[in-house]
């Protein structure tokens, strides 16, 4: 059997096992809650979840990452006449998206703190 075919098969099986374990654990947790006879009000401290980010926030974060990667590649290509361009581009690809995410956090972090105080 060809070894190249084993990699996708292994990845598929690993993904299926992880999904099965996740669903099995979630089901067991819910069944134990039902068996104990607890309702949502009694479990409110367990069921409290952090507010999910809106699609606008994710869009801005994704945009910040893509702009950062684009800037890193652009600046890396401008540095092409110099030596060690690959190292520069690799560093910039991590630097610029990080800066973009920090700016997005600063923008949305203040917004979330204001909502919590209200």
Secondary structure, DSSP 8 states (H G I E B T S, - for coil): --HHHHHHHHHHHHHHHHHHHHHHHHHHHHHHHHHHT--TTTTHHHH-------HHHHHHHHHHHHHHHHHHHHHHHHTTTSS-HHHHHHHHHHHHHHHHHHHHHHHHHHHHHHHHH-
